């Protein structure tokens, strides 16, 4: 198990039954990067990866 898996598992355990919009997720990612600018690159990569999941070129 990777260290990051614990956070993902906690997210699923605490909020896994909730439904959210991608707009809500985008807002939360923006708040997170505003609060923790040192993680801006990682969040940008995650957001780009999620946005392009169905893009056959990626």
C-alpha positions as CSV (number, residue, x, y, z in Angstrom):
1,X,0.0,0.0,0.0
2,X,1.3,3.4,-0.9
3,X,1.2,6.2,1.7
4,X,-1.4,8.1,-0.5
5,X,-3.7,5.1,-0.5
6,X,-4.6,5.9,3.1
7,X,-6.0,9.3,2.2
8,X,-7.9,7.8,-0.7
9,X,-9.3,5.1,1.5
10,X,-10.3,7.6,4.1
11,X,-12.1,9.7,1.5
12,X,-14.0,6.7,0.3
13,X,-14.9,5.6,3.8
14,X,-16.0,9.1,5.0
15,X,-17.6,10.5,1.8
16,X,-18.0,7.5,-0.5
17,X,-21.8,7.6,-0.5
18,X,-22.0,11.2,-1.5
19,X,-22.6,12.4,-5.0
20,X,-20.7,15.5,-6.1
21,X,-20.4,17.4,-9.4
22,X,-17.2,18.0,-11.2
23,X,-17.8,21.7,-10.7
24,X,-17.8,21.1,-6.9
25,X,-14.6,19.1,-7.2
26,X,-12.9,21.8,-9.3
27,X,-13.9,24.4,-6.6
28,X,-12.4,22.2,-3.8
29,X,-9.2,21.7,-5.8
30,X,-8.9,25.4,-6.3
31,X,-9.4,26.0,-2.5
32,X,-6.8,23.4,-1.8
33,X,-4.2,24.9,-4.1
34,X,-4.9,28.4,-2.7
35,X,-4.3,27.1,0.8
36,X,-1.4,24.8,-0.2
37,X,0.3,26.4,-3.2
38,X,3.2,23.9,-2.9
39,X,0.9,21.2,-4.3
40,X,-0.2,23.2,-7.3
41,X,1.7,21.1,-9.8
42,X,0.3,17.8,-8.4
43,X,-3.2,19.1,-8.4
44,X,-2.8,20.5,-11.9
45,X,-1.6,17.2,-13.2
46,X,-4.5,15.3,-11.5
47,X,-7.1,17.8,-12.9
48,X,-5.6,17.5,-16.4
49,X,-5.5,13.7,-16.2
50,X,-9.2,13.6,-15.1
51,X,-10.2,16.1,-17.8
52,X,-8.6,14.0,-20.5
53,X,-9.6,10.5,-19.4
54,X,-11.6,9.9,-22.6
55,X,-9.1,11.5,-24.9
56,X,-7.6,8.8,-27.1
57,X,-4.5,10.8,-27.7
58,X,-3.4,10.8,-24.0
